[in-house]
Amino acid sequence: MLKPEIEDGQASLADPQFRADVLSGLERRPRAIPARWFYDRQGSELFEDITQLREYYPTRTETGILRDIAADLAARVPRGSALVEFGSGSSTKTPLVIDAVRPSAYVPIDISGDFLRDSARDLSTRYPDLFVLPFEADFTRALTLPRTIETAPKLGFFPGSTIGNLIPLAAVDLLRAMRASLGQGAQLLIGMDRIKDAAVLERAYDDAAGVTAAFNLNLLARINRELDGTIPVDAFRHRAIWNDDRARIEMHLEATREVAFTVEGRPFTMAAGETIHTENSHKYGPRDARILLRAGGWTPVAEWTDPESRFAVILAEAQPERPAP
């Protein structure tokens, strides 16, 4: 993937898919831009700040589960497995899995290359005997993993309920891409957030300190920087809404006044109150989660939750596909 480089405040070549998604997203109605473009370096750092917030329960809840299941996980994962993490970010939860299963290699995959390399370097320092192979890529497509791990059993790791950012159709496509990347017989350790009280969910995505708002608004700053945009960022506000019909939190950027701007010279206008839909975070009940995994080619074999059942960590296998029944 071509990463943008900024010199003297001028935008250089942007990722062509970023350009296409932004321009088409601003033209469509309702307006929407895929959430994956949050994660430039600044966005990745802001998300790590979000995970430390008091209101944002998923990170500490999932971390607690991973600590509790270490022995059980070690018994279920084959020795010498290669650990492949999708959307690794800062890899803060990864040491819990590394300590439990003692993998032969670790392959972190992320779209934010600089952030990925920094995190991989930190893990290499912490685990000097572990073979770390950072892989800058869009993991939503099937990938050819490094030949170094070709013959090793594989454990995919997809924490943080990131699967919830995708509409169900895209989530199934992603799970199938992961299966294709890892291969038949692989395992997948995945986090999924549970449905709960709407007020708890809305606070988690609209914190009092405004960190999530800054994370959302950074997308506009990135468009201005990388796509020669003139969006008045101060004319937008962050909104987080629970959509009960679709069992998801939605994040939007709402225009607080009528605005006109350009992106790469193309003009756009938005009325006061009009929004750009930037993220979904779907929540899954226990049966919903298992159905989603099976639709994506994964068979759940173990599931763990916290005492309040707010969050689930599921281990699934890419078993041979069988015809009905």
C-alpha positions as CSV (number, residue, x, y, z in Angstrom):
1,M,0.0,0.0,0.0
2,L,1.3,3.5,-0.9
3,K,1.6,5.5,2.2
4,P,1.2,9.3,2.0
5,E,4.2,11.5,2.9
6,I,3.7,15.1,3.9
7,E,6.4,17.7,3.3
8,D,6.2,21.4,4.0
9,G,2.5,21.1,4.7
10,Q,1.7,20.0,1.2
11,A,-0.2,16.8,0.3
12,S,1.7,14.3,-1.8
13,L,0.3,11.2,-3.4
14,A,-2.5,9.8,-1.4
15,D,-3.6,6.2,-1.3
16,P,-5.8,5.8,-4.4
17,Q,-8.4,3.7,-2.5
18,F,-8.6,6.4,0.2
19,R,-9.2,9.0,-2.5
20,A,-11.9,6.8,-4.2
21,D,-13.7,6.0,-1.0
22,V,-13.8,9.7,0.2
23,L,-15.0,11.1,-3.1
24,S,-17.6,8.5,-3.6
25,G,-18.6,8.6,0.0
26,L,-19.2,12.4,-0.1
27,E,-21.2,12.1,-3.3
28,R,-23.6,9.3,-2.1
29,R,-26.7,9.9,0.0
30,P,-26.6,9.4,2.9
31,R,-22.9,10.3,3.0
32,A,-20.6,7.7,4.4
33,I,-16.8,7.0,4.5
34,P,-15.4,3.6,5.6
35,A,-14.1,3.5,9.1
36,R,-10.8,1.9,8.1
37,W,-9.6,5.4,7.0
38,F,-9.6,6.6,10.6
39,Y,-6.2,4.9,11.1
40,D,-3.5,7.2,9.9
41,R,-0.8,7.6,12.6
42,Q,-2.7,10.3,14.5
43,G,-5.9,8.3,14.3
44,S,-4.2,5.1,15.5
45,E,-2.7,7.0,18.5
46,L,-6.1,8.5,19.3
47,F,-7.7,5.1,19.3
48,E,-5.1,3.8,21.7
49,D,-6.1,6.7,24.0
50,I,-9.7,5.7,23.7
51,T,-8.9,2.2,24.9
52,Q,-7.7,3.7,28.2
53,L,-10.9,5.7,28.9
54,R,-13.0,4.9,31.9
55,E,-16.2,4.8,29.7
56,Y,-14.6,2.5,27.1
57,Y,-15.2,-0.9,28.7
58,P,-14.3,-3.3,25.8
59,T,-10.5,-3.1,26.1
60,R,-10.2,-3.8,29.8
61,T,-13.0,-6.4,29.7
62,E,-11.4,-8.3,26.9
63,T,-8.0,-8.0,28.5
64,G,-9.4,-9.5,31.7
65,I,-10.9,-12.4,29.7
66,L,-7.6,-13.1,27.9
67,R,-5.7,-13.2,31.2
68,D,-8.3,-15.6,32.7
69,I,-8.2,-18.1,29.8
70,A,-4.5,-18.4,29.3
71,A,-4.2,-22.0,30.5
72,D,-7.3,-23.1,28.6
73,L,-6.1,-21.4,25.4
74,A,-2.6,-23.0,25.7
75,A,-4.2,-26.4,25.9
76,R,-6.3,-25.8,22.8
77,V,-3.7,-24.3,20.4
78,P,-1.1,-26.6,18.8
79,R,2.5,-26.1,19.8
80,G,4.6,-24.1,17.3
81,S,1.6,-22.2,15.9
82,A,2.2,-18.9,14.1
83,L,0.2,-16.1,15.6
84,V,-1.3,-13.8,12.9
85,E,-3.0,-10.7,14.2
86,F,-5.4,-8.8,11.9
87,G,-5.5,-5.0,12.5
88,S,-2.8,-5.3,15.2
89,G,-2.5,-1.6,16.1
90,S,-0.3,-1.2,19.1
91,S,-0.6,-5.0,19.9
92,T,-1.4,-4.2,23.5
93,K,-3.3,-7.5,24.1
94,T,-0.9,-9.6,22.0
95,P,1.6,-10.4,24.9
96,L,-1.3,-12.1,26.7
97,V,-1.7,-14.5,23.8
98,I,2.0,-14.9,23.2
99,D,2.7,-15.8,26.8
100,A,-0.2,-18.3,26.7
101,V,0.5,-20.1,23.5
102,R,4.2,-19.4,22.9
103,P,4.0,-19.1,19.1
104,S,6.8,-19.9,16.7
105,A,6.3,-16.6,14.9
106,Y,4.2,-13.5,15.1
107,V,2.7,-11.8,12.0
108,P,1.0,-8.4,12.8
109,I,-1.0,-7.1,9.9
110,D,-2.2,-3.5,9.8
111,I,-3.0,-0.7,7.3
112,S,-1.0,1.9,9.3
113,G,2.5,1.1,8.3
114,D,4.5,3.4,10.6
115,F,2.4,2.5,13.7
116,L,2.7,-1.2,12.7
117,R,6.5,-1.1,12.5
118,D,6.9,0.8,15.8
119,S,4.7,-1.8,17.6
120,A,6.5,-4.7,16.0
121,R,9.8,-3.3,17.1
122,D,8.6,-3.0,20.7
123,L,7.4,-6.6,20.7
124,S,10.7,-7.8,19.2
125,T,12.5,-6.1,22.1
126,R,10.1,-7.7,24.6
127,Y,10.4,-11.2,23.0
128,P,13.9,-11.3,21.5
129,D,13.6,-15.0,20.6
130,L,10.3,-14.6,18.8
131,F,10.3,-14.2,15.0
132,V,8.3,-11.1,14.2
133,L,7.2,-10.4,10.7
134,P,5.2,-7.1,10.3
135,F,2.9,-7.1,7.3
136,E,1.5,-3.8,6.0
137,A,-1.7,-4.6,4.2
138,D,-5.4,-4.3,4.0
139,F,-6.5,-7.5,5.8
140,T,-10.1,-7.3,4.5
141,R,-8.9,-9.2,1.4
142,A,-7.3,-12.6,1.3
143,L,-3.6,-12.3,1.7
144,T,-0.6,-14.5,0.9
145,L,1.2,-14.8,4.2
146,P,5.0,-14.9,4.5
147,R,6.4,-18.2,3.3
148,T,8.3,-18.5,6.5
149,I,5.2,-19.6,8.3
150,E,3.7,-21.6,5.4
151,T,3.9,-25.0,7.1
152,A,3.2,-23.9,10.7
153,P,-0.3,-24.3,12.3
154,K,-1.9,-20.9,12.4
155,L,-3.8,-19.0,15.0
156,G,-5.5,-15.8,13.8
157,F,-6.1,-13.1,16.4
158,F,-8.8,-10.5,15.9
159,P,-9.4,-8.7,19.2
160,G,-11.3,-5.6,20.2
161,S,-14.7,-6.5,18.5
162,T,-13.4,-4.9,15.3
163,I,-15.6,-7.3,13.4
164,G,-18.5,-5.1,14.7
165,N,-17.3,-2.2,12.6
166,L,-18.6,-4.1,9.5
167,I,-22.1,-4.6,8.3
168,P,-23.0,-8.3,8.6
169,L,-22.5,-8.9,4.8
170,A,-19.0,-7.4,4.9
171,A,-18.3,-9.1,8.2
172,V,-19.0,-12.5,6.6
173,D,-16.8,-11.5,3.6
174,L,-14.0,-10.6,6.0
175,L,-14.2,-13.9,8.0
176,R,-14.0,-15.8,4.7
177,A,-11.0,-13.7,3.6
178,M,-9.3,-14.6,7.0
179,R,-10.1,-18.3,6.4
180,A,-8.6,-18.0,2.9
181,S,-5.5,-16.3,4.3
182,L,-4.9,-18.7,7.2
183,G,-6.0,-21.9,5.5
184,Q,-8.1,-24.9,6.4
185,G,-7.3,-26.2,9.9
186,A,-6.4,-22.8,11.2
187,Q,-7.9,-21.3,14.4
188,L,-9.3,-17.8,15.0
189,L,-9.4,-16.1,18.4
190,I,-11.9,-13.3,18.0
191,G,-13.5,-10.7,20.3
192,M,-17.2,-9.7,20.0
193,D,-19.0,-7.1,22.0
194,R,-22.4,-8.0,23.5
195,I,-25.7,-6.1,23.3
196,K,-26.3,-4.1,26.5
197,D,-27.9,-1.0,27.8
198,A,-28.0,1.8,25.2
199,A,-26.7,4.4,27.8
200,V,-23.6,2.3,28.5
201,L,-22.9,2.0,24.8
202,E,-23.4,5.7,24.0
203,R,-21.1,6.7,26.8
204,A,-18.4,4.3,25.5
205,Y,-18.5,6.0,22.1
206,D,-19.0,9.6,23.3
207,D,-16.6,10.1,26.3
208,A,-16.7,13.1,28.5
209,A,-13.1,14.1,27.7
210,G,-13.8,14.3,23.9
211,V,-11.2,11.8,22.8
212,T,-13.6,9.8,20.6
213,A,-14.8,13.1,19.1
214,A,-11.2,14.0,18.3
215,F,-10.7,10.6,16.7
216,N,-13.8,11.0,14.5
217,L,-12.9,14.6,13.5
218,N,-9.3,13.5,12.7
219,L,-10.8,11.9,9.6
220,L,-11.6,15.3,8.2
221,A,-8.2,16.6,9.0
222,R,-6.7,13.7,7.2
223,I,-8.8,14.4,4.1
224,N,-7.7,18.0,4.2
225,R,-4.0,17.0,4.5
226,E,-3.9,14.1,2.0
227,L,-6.5,15.1,-0.5
228,D,-6.0,18.8,-0.7
229,G,-9.4,19.3,1.2
230,T,-10.8,22.6,2.4
231,I,-13.3,21.1,4.9
232,P,-13.9,23.5,7.9
233,V,-13.3,20.9,10.6
234,D,-14.6,23.3,13.3
235,A,-18.0,23.3,11.6
236,F,-18.6,19.6,12.4
237,R,-19.4,17.8,15.6
238,H,-19.1,14.2,16.7
239,R,-22.3,12.2,17.3
240,A,-22.7,8.6,18.6
241,I,-26.2,7.0,18.3
242,W,-27.6,3.6,19.3
243,N,-29.6,2.1,16.4
244,D,-31.6,-0.6,18.1
245,D,-33.1,-2.0,14.9
246,R,-29.6,-2.8,13.6
247,A,-28.1,-3.5,17.1
248,R,-25.2,-1.1,16.5
249,I,-23.7,2.2,17.7
250,E,-23.3,4.6,14.7
251,M,-20.8,7.4,14.6
252,H,-21.5,10.4,12.5
253,L,-19.9,13.8,11.8
254,E,-22.7,16.4,11.8
255,A,-22.4,19.8,10.1
256,T,-23.3,22.4,12.7
257,R,-23.9,25.0,9.9
258,E,-24.2,25.1,6.2
259,V,-20.8,24.4,4.7
260,A,-19.1,24.4,1.3
261,F,-15.7,22.8,0.6
262,T,-13.6,21.1,-2.0
263,V,-11.7,17.8,-2.0
264,E,-9.1,17.6,-4.7
265,G,-10.9,20.5,-6.4
266,R,-14.3,18.8,-6.4
267,P,-17.0,20.9,-4.7
268,F,-19.3,19.7,-2.0
269,T,-22.0,21.4,0.1
270,M,-23.7,20.2,3.3
271,A,-26.7,21.7,5.1
272,A,-26.7,22.2,8.9
273,G,-27.7,18.9,10.5
274,E,-26.5,16.8,7.6
275,T,-24.0,14.0,8.6
276,I,-21.2,11.9,7.2
277,H,-21.6,8.3,8.6
278,T,-18.1,7.2,9.6
279,E,-18.4,4.1,11.7
280,N,-20.7,1.3,12.9
281,S,-20.1,-0.9,15.9
282,H,-22.4,-3.9,15.8
283,K,-23.1,-5.8,19.0
284,Y,-23.9,-9.5,19.0
285,G,-25.8,-11.8,21.2
286,P,-24.4,-15.3,21.8
287,R,-26.4,-17.0,19.0
288,D,-25.8,-14.1,16.6
289,A,-22.1,-14.4,17.1
290,R,-22.0,-18.1,16.4
291,I,-24.2,-17.8,13.3
292,L,-21.9,-15.0,12.0
293,L,-18.8,-17.1,12.4
294,R,-20.3,-20.1,10.8
295,A,-21.5,-18.0,7.8
296,G,-17.9,-16.9,7.5
297,G,-16.5,-20.5,7.4
298,W,-15.5,-20.8,11.0
299,T,-16.8,-23.3,13.5
300,P,-16.9,-22.0,17.2
301,V,-15.2,-24.5,19.5
302,A,-14.9,-22.5,22.8
303,E,-16.4,-19.2,24.2
304,W,-15.5,-17.2,27.2
305,T,-17.1,-14.1,28.7
306,D,-16.6,-11.8,31.7
307,P,-18.8,-12.3,34.8
308,E,-21.3,-9.7,33.6
309,S,-21.4,-11.1,30.0
310,R,-20.6,-7.8,28.5
311,F,-18.0,-9.1,26.1
312,A,-17.1,-12.5,24.5
313,V,-13.9,-14.1,23.3
314,I,-14.5,-17.0,20.9
315,L,-12.1,-19.6,19.5
316,A,-13.2,-21.0,16.2
317,E,-11.7,-23.5,13.7
318,A,-11.6,-23.5,9.9
319,Q,-13.0,-27.0,9.6
320,P,-13.6,-28.7,6.3
321,E,-16.7,-27.4,4.7
322,R,-19.5,-30.0,4.5
323,P,-22.6,-30.1,2.4
324,A,-25.9,-29.9,4.1
325,P,-27.2,-31.2,6.4
